[in-house]
Amino acid sequence: MNSSAKASPWWTPSVHADRRPFLIGRNAIQAALRGFFAREDFIEVDTAVLQVSPGNEAHLHAFATEALTTDGQKAPFYLHTSPEFACKKLLAAGEERISCFAHVYRNRERGPLHHPEFTMLEWYRAGESYESLMMDCVRILALATETAKTGKLAYRGAESDPFAGPERIGVAEAFERHAGIDLLASVAADGSTDRDHLAAEMKRVGMRVADDDGWADLFSRVLVEKIEPHLGFGRITILDEYPISEAALARPSARDPRVAERFELYACGVELANGFGELTNAAEQRRRFEIEMAEKARVYGETYPIDEDFLAALSLMPEASGIALGFDRLVMLATGASRIDQVLWAPVAEYGR
């Protein structure tokens, strides 16, 4: 086939016939997960897509729009990148266990594992540790593969057994094991970071460093190039205790203030979920958002508003743990699909080509 030939649209009967088994699997997995959360006494909630702030992480990109009042006045809004702020407001309102299947929107993202509109599964447990979310993840991944009747997670020739005990490894340990770098030597007790120290470590092990790379850029490069290729093969991996500067919405670890109660879940080298012991200190949350937006301004020349309503709600929010799981990615790995558009009933139209 000519590589320049345009692919048939997803609605072509032959293309749909190829995709349909994955889509039926998607529906079955979603129904099974809804049953799981119901049995665990979760309330399923639905949140507004339009928000005054799409989120305040430096490297997330939103879709902007505007609302018009009846007299034509304009107000800026964004399509949310996560239902997180709204879900935490519901915790502040008094809910204790909530789950949410939310369509979310992220700009500058499209590829085999990324889509500009996708489904995020989030759930929150008030008064429970973030380790409880890890146990949820193990059960959910096993349930997804049972429902899909595959018994395994698979992606591009790699496999992961969700029934085997997960590997749990700290980020610092992973840096030492897979990159030969002492990560926490570049992180001070107050969470501040030493860019030059980490750059020197990377140069020592033969990694590329650019003059304008910040500490976060360097951290991400090591993570992507040296760490992630080793995660989730054979069994799932829980990558735990991120440096505090890489966990803007998570509380510090009681064990080591340089790291946070944040973990990510991997299978077959694919990141599936991002979980936190949630930060509830509004002043500290504001400070972190401001740092993130300063970095966004430096790198991309833009910022997003801070949701003052969200910060106000934190004063009422109980101690809680929460997690966001890429539902479409889970369906991909459970059904054996190779691209995210294969598990979306109606993908977003192609653009930018």
N, C-alpha and C positions, 0 to 999 in steps of 0.2 A: 504493500500500500504506500502511495506517495505520502511522505511525512508532512508535506505542506497541505494535503487535502483537509478540508474542514470536516470535523466530526459531525455525525448526524445529531440532531437535537435530542434531548432526553425524552421528549414526548413521542418520538418515532416508535411505532409499535415494536419493532425488533429490538431497539435499545431498551425500551421499557420491559420487554420480556426478559432480557438479561438481568436487569436490575431488580425485578419484582421479588425474587426469593430473598434478597437482602432487605427489602422494604417490609415484607411480611415478617421477617425476623425482627426487624426494628419494632413493629407494633407489638409482637409477642413479648419482647424484652421490656418494653415500656409498661405493658400490663403487669408483668411479673414484678417489676420494681415498685409499681404502685401498690401491689399487694404486700410486698415486703414492708414498705413504710406504714401501711395501714395496720399491719400486725404489730408493728413497733410503736403504735399509738402516736404517729405523726399526723398532723393536719396538713393537707396539701393547700398551698396558697398560690395566688396569682397576682403578679405585680405589674405596675404600669411600665410600658416601654419608654415613654417620654419622661425624661428626668431633667432637672436643672443642672446636674453634673453627671457625666457618663462614667465617672471614676477618676481617680487622681494618681494613676501610676504613669511614670514618665514615658514608658515605651508602648502604652496602649493608645490606639488611635480610634476616634469615634466618628460617627456620622452626625453632622450638625443639621438642624432644621430650625424653624421658628413658628411660634403660635401667633395667631392674630385674634385680638379681642373683637367684640361685636362692632366696635367703632374703628377697627383697622389698625390699632396699636400693635406693635411687634414685640414679642418676647422670645429670647433665644432658648432653645431646648436641644437636647441630644437624645439619640437612641442609646439606651443603656448598653454598656459592655458587660454587665453582670447585674443580677437582681439583688446584689449584696446589700446595698444601702437600704432598700425597701424592706428586705427580710429582717435586718437588724432593727429597723423601726418597729416591726411587728413583735420582735422579742421585747423591746422596750414597752410595747403596749400590753404585754403580759403573756404572749404565747410562749410555750416552752419547748415544743418539738414541732418544727415545720419543715416541709419539703416543697420544692418548686421546680417544675419543668418550665424553663423560660427560654423563649427565643431571644437571643442576644446578638449584638451587631458590632463588628470590629473592622475598621478600615485598614487598608494596606495589607490585608491577609487573604491570600488565595493560593491553593496548592493541594497536593494529595491529602494533607492532614488539616488544611485550613479552608474556611469558607467565610465570606463576609457576613452571612447570617447562619447561625447554628443554634443548637439546643444545649443549654447548660442545665444540668441537674444540680441543685444546691440543697443542702439540708443542714439544720442547726439543732444542737442539743444544749439547752440551758442547764447550767449547773453540772455539766459533765466534762471530763477531760478530753483533750484532743486524741488521746489513745483510743477512746471509744469510736472515733471516726475511722481510725485505722482498721478496727475490727469490722465496722460496717463495710468498708471497702473490700475486705477479703470475702465477706459473705456475698456482696453484690456481684463481684466478678465471677464467683462460682455460680451464682444463680443465673447470670447472663449466659454463660456457656452451657449450663444445663438446659436452659430454655431454647437456645439456638441448636441444641443437640449436636454440638461440636466437641464439647468436653475440654476445649483448650482455647487459648487466645493466640492468634496468629497474625503476622504481618510481614509480607515480603520475604517469606522463607524462614522467618524466625518464629519460635513458639514459646509460650509461657504457660505453665501449669497452675491454674488458680487454686487448685486443691492442695498444692504443696505449701508448706509454711513459707511466709514471705521473708525475704531478706530485709532487715532494717539496718540502715547505715547512716551515720551522721555525715553531713556535707564535708566537714573538715577531714574526717577519716577517708572519705571518697577521694578528696583532693590528694591526700598523702598516698593512698593506694594506687590510684590510676594516673596521677600526674607527677608525683614526687614533690609536691608543693605543700609547705606548712602554711595553710590559709590563715589560721587565727593569729599567726605572728604579725599579720598586717591589720589586725582589728584590735583596737584599744578597749579597755574595760568599759568605757562609756559608749561604745559602739562606733566611734569614729574610725575611719579607715586610712591606711597609709598606702597611697597609690604607688609610690616609688618602690616600696618594699615588695609589693606584689609583682610589679613590673620586673624587678631584678630577679625574683624567683622564676618568673616565666622565661626570661632570657637564659637563665641558668640551665633550664631543661629544654632549650631550643625552640621556644614558642615565639610567635610574632607579637610585637608590641609596637603600636603607633604612638607618635608623640602626643596626639590629642586624645588618646584613650584615658578615660577616667577609671577609677577603681572598679565601678560597676561594669564598665565595658570589658575590663580584663577578667573579672569574675565570670561574666557570661561566656567569654571565649573559652576559658578552661572548661566550664561546665558543658558547653556544646561539643567541643572538640575532643575532650579527654574523658569526661565522666559519663555523659548520657549514652555513648556507644556501648557501655558495659552494664546498663541497667535493665532489669526485667527479662533477662534471657534464662529460660528454663523454669524460673519462678518469678513472681512479681517482686519488685523492689520498692521499699519505702525509704525515700531519701529525706532525712530528718535534720532538724536544727540548722536552719539557714542562718547566716549572719544577720544580725538585727537590721542592718541597712538594706537587706534584700527581703524584708518582710514588713512592709509599711502598715499592714493592718493586724499584725500578730503581736501578742504580748511577749515580753522577754522570758527566757527560760529561768526557772528558779535555780537550776543547776549551774548556769554560766550566763551572766548578763550580756556577753558578746554575741549570743545566739538567741534565736526566737523559737517559740512553739509553732513552727511551720514545717509541714512535710509535703512532698510531692510523691505521687504514685506513678510507677512506671511498669509497663509490660511490653516486651519485644522492642525495647528502646524508645517507646512512645510514651510521652507524658499524658496521663489520663486524668489526674485530679490534683488539687492544691488545697490543703487543709490547714486550719489555724486554731490555736487557742486564741480567742479574739481579744483584741485590745479594746478596753472600755474607758480609758483615760482620754477625755476630750481634748485637753490641752496638748498632750503628747501626740494625739492623732493629728491635730492641726499642724503641729510642728513638722511631723513627717510628711503630711500632704504638701506643705510649703516647700520642703526640700525636694520632693518629687517634681513639683511644678517648676522649680528653678532649674532642675536638670532638663525637663522637657523644653523649657524656653531656650536653654543653651544648645540643645541638640537639634530641635525642630522649629524653634522660633515661634512657638505658640503655647498657650496654657489653657486649662479648663477651670471653670468656677469650682469653688469648694461649696459643698452642700451644707449650708449652715443648719438646716433642719436636721440633717443626719448627726452633726456634732452635738446639737441640743439633745437629741434622743439618747446619745451615749450615756448621759447622766442618769438615765432610767434603765438602761440595758443591764441585765444581770450578767454575771460571769457565764460564758458560753463558749462552745466550740462550733466551728462551721467549716463547710467544705464545698468546693465547686468541682464537679466532674463533667468532662466533655462527653455528653451522652452519645453523640454521633460517633466519636472515636471508639467508645466502648462497643457500640454496635458493629463497627468495622472489624474490630479485633475478634469479637465473639462469632461473627458470621463468616469471617474470612475475606471480606471486601478489601480491595487494595487502594481505593480512593474514597474520599468523604462524599463526593457527589453520588456515589452508588447507593448510599444509605439515606439520601434526602429525597423525599417524595417529589418535590418541585424545586430544583436548585435555582439560585439567583442567576439571571441572565449574564452571559459573558460580557466583559467590558475591558477596555484598555488594550485591545489587540487589533 
